[in-house]
């Protein structure tokens, strides 16, 4: 457990160090609200289907930030090792004082991903490590007059997330159990189209959850997202600080018993 805590703290400190080192930067602050559905459906002993939709809002709920729909195929090697591969459709909107797109336009992204998740338990703490690689075809406009994306260059990204969960009563998270969850996820770009920066973003979440049954878990809490733009403005890096709330509905169905 100590090694995992040290790793999580190390990732967070590294992120802060990278950002602090960039004194020549522009900052943008936003208040966000993410409202998410996650659904997994077990089809056989090893295979299943993953579905999710994330309704990401700016000004907590009034304006669009991003729309994300993701589907995937799960392969469970055992209860501790899960593989997933799939596709995501993402629409990003021109939120905040400095939009992600240089022309202030919304843009579409087609994303393929591969993931492995490793889970284990230390005392009463459930720990998971998620490693993900993404192939992102991100819409690009060649001019302000373009009415739709002119091309979709390939951007590669790696992600690592560590998540800790602890029950607030008893020694394990089971039916009718409240719990706390803390996670940190680091995003790093790589490849020839990495643009201005390798560091992409970091997310930290602190959640209060309740498991009603094996079918349903609800979570809500605080989310901090730090995003570094892939472009510069007047030779300066642009750092976006997004802080707000997050609500998750997690559904898990075993269709093999139906």
N, C-alpha and C positions, 0 to 999 in steps of 0.2 A: 504493500500500500504506500509506503514512504516513497518508493521509486516513482510511482505513478503521480503522487502529489508533487514531487520535485519536477517531473517532466512537465506537468501542467503549468506550474509556476514559471518554469524556465521558458516555455513558449510565450507566456504573457509578458514576461520581462524582456524577452528578445523583441517582441513587437513594440513595446514601449521604447526600447532602446533605438530601434530603427527610426521611429517617428521623432524622438527627441533629437536625433542626430541631424534631422532635416530642418534646420532653422530657416532656410530659405523656402518658405512655403506659404500657401494661402489656405485658410481654414473656413469651412462651411458647417453650420450646425443646424440640425433638423430634429423634429420630434416625430417619432414613427409609431405605428401600430401594426403588428403582424398577426393575422388571424388565419390559423392553419388547420387543415384536415389531413390526417395520415391514416391510411387504411392498408392492412396486410391481410391476404386471404390465402390460407394454406390449402394447396391442391392435392398434395401427397406427402409421404414421409419426408421428402427432401425439397420438393419444389413448391413455390408459391408465387403470388402476384403482389406487387407493391403499387399503391396509388397514392397520390397526394395533390392537394391544391393549396397554394399560399397566396392569400389576399393581403398584399403588403401596401400599407397606406402611409401618406405623409400627413403632418398636422394631426397625428394620432389616428384619424379616420376619414377626414373630409376630402383629401386629395389622393390621387394615385401615386404610388411609388413604383410598384412592380407587381406584375401578375406572373405566377409560376405554376405550371402544370407539369407533373413528373410521373412517369410510369416505369416499372421495371420488373424483371424476373428475378426471384429469389432462389438461391440454392443453399440449403442449410446442411452443412457438413455434419454438424452436431449442435447441441444447444448452445455451444460457446463460439462457434465459427459460422458466420453468415456471409455469403457472396451475393452481389447484386449487380446487374447490368441493365441499362435502359436508356430512355430518351426524355428530354425536358424541352418544353416550349416556354419561352420567357419573353415577356413584353416589358420593357423598361421605359418609364415616362420622364419628362423633363421637370423633376421636382427640385425644390431647394433654390437657393440663390444662384448656384452654379450647376447647371445640368451636366450629367455625365457625357451626353453628346455635345460636341463642340458647336453644332448649329442649333442647339436647343430643341431637338426633335426627339420624339419617341422612336425606339428601334426594337426590332425583333431579334431574338437569339434562338438558334436551334442547337441543342446540346446533347451530346452522348456521354455516358459516364460508366465507369467500372468501379466497384467498391468492395471492400472486405471489412467486416466488423468483428472484433474480438471482444469477448465478454468474460468477466470473472468476478469473483466475490472475495472481499477481504474483510473479515468480521461481519459487521452489519452493512457495509458499504458495497453497493453494486457498481462496478467499473466497466466502462466500454471504451474501446478505441476504434475510431472509424477512419479508414484510409480511403481516399477517393481520388481518381484521376478523371479529368473532364476534357473533352474535345468540343470547343465552343465555336460555332460559326455565328459570329456577331455581325449584325447588319451595320453597314457603313454607307454614309452619304458622301458623294464626291463634291457636292456644292450645296449652297443654301437653296438653290432653285429646284433641287431634286425633290420629287413628291413621294418617292419611295426609295428604299435602300438600293444602292447601285451594285454592291457586292457584299459577300459574306466571308471575310478572311478568317482563317483558322487561328484561334488562340487556345493554347494548352494551359491547364491549371491543375495543381496538386492541392489537396486539402487534408488536414489532419484534425480530428476532434477527439477530445477526451471528455467523458461525462461521468459524474459521480452522483449516485442516488443513495439516500439514506431514509429509512422509515422513521416516522415520527411517533410510532408506537410499535412495540414488539421488535423482533429481530429480523424480519423480512417483509418485503412488500407483497402483500397478498390481497384478497378481496376486502373491500371496506377499510383500506389502509391509506392514511395521508402520508405524504413524503416530501422531501426537499430534493431538488436536483440542481447541480451546478455544472456548466459546461464551458469549454473554451475551444474555439476552432480557428485555425490559421489557414490562409489561402495564399499560395505562391504561384506566380506565373512562370512559364518556361517556354523555350522554343524561339524560332526566328521572329515571330510577331509579338514578342513580349512587350513591346512599346517602351515607354519611358521608365517603368519600374518593374522589378521582380515581385516585390511585396504587393499583394492585391488588397487583402482586407483581413480583419480579425473580428470575431464575434464572441461576446461573453453573455451568458444568460444565467439568471438565478430564478428558479421556478418553484412554486408550491403546487404539488400534484395530489390527485386522489384517484386511487384505483377502485372503481365500483365493482368490477368483475373482470374475468379474463377477456371479455369483449370490449370493455370501455375504460379508458383513462382520460382524465381532463387535467390540463396543466395551465398555469398562468403566472406571469411574473414580469421581471425586468429584463430588457435586452439592450446591449450596447454594441453598436456596429461602427467600426472604423474602416473607411474605404479610402484607398489611395488611387487617384485617377491614373489611367494609362497615358495621359497626355499632360503637358505642362502649359501654363499660361504666363507669358512674358518671362520664360525661363524658370518659373517657380513651380514646385510640386503643389498639387491641390489635395488637401486632406479633408475628408468629410466625416463629421462626427454625428452619428445618428443614435439617439437614445429614446427609449420609450417602453411600450408594453408589448407582450406577446401572449397569445392564447392558443393552445393546442388541443385538438380533439383527436385522440388515438383510438382507432378501432382495429381489433384483431379477430378474425373469424377463422375457425377450423372447418373447412368445407368437407373434409374427409369423414366427419362424423354426421353429416347431414343425411 
